[in-house]
């Protein structure tokens, strides 16, 4: 278990941002004082380890540079053998937290357009997110949408499948995903439109 104030692989962990089923995400600082987010895997299930390695080592580098996708700086393994991903820190609430406000049509089109732009970039790189939902979209105060958590994303160009599981948030998964069938870019579009 990692704690705030701890030095983890050259990053000073400042505060816990979130805890999910497979990982914990900390706000941290690197040696130069840059604020980052460090996602530390806490699972040992081989399937989840494979997905985490894929997120940090393959998917993250493929998606670098798009303004609507959180940037992955580094992937590594700590001295305690825990895997970690260092990402851009975005000081913004999830869309879930701001969804209840009054939205103009222009604001809705702007946010959805940005998310669609990020997803199109991922799809062009043969990546299907598989868990698009309001919690995985951050919205900055200046109106920039950022897609996060490609932890269960699928590389559609992969020639082998280790173990296909039905993954995703039940309220947002596409029918083909729920049936355990291959996912396509349309699966993300379905989840976005729900």
N, C-alpha and C positions, 0 to 999 in steps of 0.2 A: 504494500500500500504506500503510495506516495503522498507526501504532505507539503503544504505550502511552506515556503522558506527553504525547501530542499534544493540542492544543486543536483540537477539531473542531466548528465551528458553535456555539461557546459551551459545549461540553461537554468536560471534561477526561477523556480516555480513560485508564482506570486499568489494566485487564487484559483480555486476550482471553478471552471466555467460551466461544466456539465458532466454528467455521469450517465452512461448508457449501459446496455446489456453487455457490450464487448469492450468498452474503453472509457477512459476518463480524459477530459480535456482541461488543460490548465492555461491560464494566462501566465506568460513567462517573459523573461528578458534574456537575450543572448549576451555574449561577452562584450559587445559594443553598445549595449543598452537598448537595442531595438526590441520593441514589444512584439511578441509572437504568440501563437497558440501551439501548445504541445499536446498531441493526442497520444496517450499511452495505452497500449493494448493490455487488457487484464485477463484475456481468455487464453486457453490452451487448446481448445478444440481445433483439430487440424484444418477443418474447412474455414473457420473464422480466421485462423492465422494466415491461410492462403489468401483470403479476401483482403486482409489488412496489408499483407506484403504487396498485393496487386495494387491496392489503393495508393500506397506510398511509393512504390518502386516503378510501376508502369503507368498507371492512370494519371497520377499527379503530374509527372513530367509531360505527358501528352497534352494536358489541359492548361499548361502555363501560358500566361499572357492574355487570357480573355478577361475583360474587365468585370464580367458577371459570374466568374467562378473563382472561389477562394484559391489563392496561389499556394502551392506546396513547395517549400524551400528544400526540405531534407527528409530522408528516410534513414533510419538506423536501428541499431540494437544496443541497449544499455548494458552496463556491467552485470545487472541482475538478469540478463537475457531477455528482458522485456523489449518488445518492438515499439518504435515510436515514429510519429510523423510530425514535422515542424511545419506549420502553416502561417500564412498571413493572419494577423489578428484583426478582426473586424469588430469594432465597438458598436454593435447595432443589435436591436431586438429582432427576433424572428418575425416573419409575417404573421404568424399565429397571434403574437402579442399585440400587433397593431391593426389586425383585420377588422376589429369592431368599430373603428373610427368611421366618420362620414367620408366617403371617397367620391371624388368627381370622376366622370367618365375618362377624362384625360389622365388622371392619376392611375386609374386601373389599367388603361392601355399602355401607359409608360412602364409600369412595373411588369405586366405580363409580357410586353415586348422585350424587355431586358432578359427575363427568364427564358423566353423562347430563343433569344439570341445565344445565350449560354448553352442551352440544350442543343441547339443546332450545331454549335461548335463541337460539343461532345459527340453528337451523332456523326458528324463529319470525320471524327477520329475513331469511329466504330465503338463508342462507349454509350451504353444505356444506363442511366442512373439507377433505376428500379425502386426508388423511394422518394419520389418528388411529393412533397407535402409542405404545408405552411411552416412547419418547424425547421425545414431544411433550406429555407430561403430567408436570408437576412436582409434587412432594409435599413440603410444608413439614413441619417438625418437629412442628407442632401439628396435623398431619393434614389440611391444606387442599390440595385438588387444584386445579391451575391448568393450563388448556389453553393451549399456546403454538403459534406458527408457523402462522398462517393464510396463509402465503405462496403456497400453490397452491389456496387455497379458491376456490369458485365461487359467484358471486352467481346464484342460480337465477332471480331476477327480471330479469336482464339480457336486453335484447331482442336483442342481437347477440352473437355469439361470434367473437372475433378469429381464433383458430386452436385447435381442440380437439386436445389432446395427451393421450396416456395418461401420467398423472402419478401419483405416489404411490410408496410403498414396496411392492415386489412381494409380500412376505409378508403384507401387510395390506390390499391393495386388494380391493374387491368385484368379483364377476364382471362386472357391467355396466361398471365402471370399466376393468377389464382389456380388455374388448372395445371400449373407446372410445365406449361409449354414454353418454347423459346420466346424470349422477349425481343422486341424490335423497337426502333425509335418511337413508333406509334404508342407503345406502352407508356412512355414518359408523357406523351401528349395527352393520353387518356387521364393519367393521374393529375396533370396540371388543370385539366378542364373539369374535374370532379367538383 
